Amino acid sequence: MCPNDQEVDPQEESARFEEAENGTVIDRKRALLWLKQDTWQLTGKWMNWVQSRDYSEEMNKKKYGGYDGWRLPTVLEAKSLFDKKQQNKDHMGQTISHASIFEPGFGFLYWTSDVRNKIQAIRFGFRKGLQIFDDIYRTSRGSTRVVRDIEKTDGLL
């Protein structure tokens, strides 16, 4: 088992996330800065993997929140937001196991940066906690939560 996949004690979980400025959330356990809203909430549009990747690149050009380095999460990073001890609501109002600090109403399928064969990427589903390979051009309810690594010079940790 990877250290990042270990069960988290509830007290540690409450200290893991902290709401930050500019619509972001600090993940202290993983030294990541997440957007509080996903791409569906921010744009009102479903995106395929290519569009999601391009969206993160646009955020870098704009220095969203004062930072660059925005990207799609890895499968393990997306999976780390899946928590059976917490509840949140997806865009259809269904209760799902997702860290509750994030704004409810997001897409329940996140595109990740993990790809194979240049035409498929992994989507992580928060309803069942499963990952699936899907065509990178498939838009169906596609969204993601953009993330960046926290650098020492950011002064966030």
Protein Blocks (a to p, Z undefined) as FASTA:
>chain_A
ZZklpccdfklmmmmpccdeehiacdfknopacdfbdfklmnopacdfklmmmmmmmmmm
nogghiahiacddfklmmmmpcfkbccddfkopacdddfkbcghiafbdcdfbdghhlac
cdddfklopacdddfkbmghpacdddddddfklopZZ
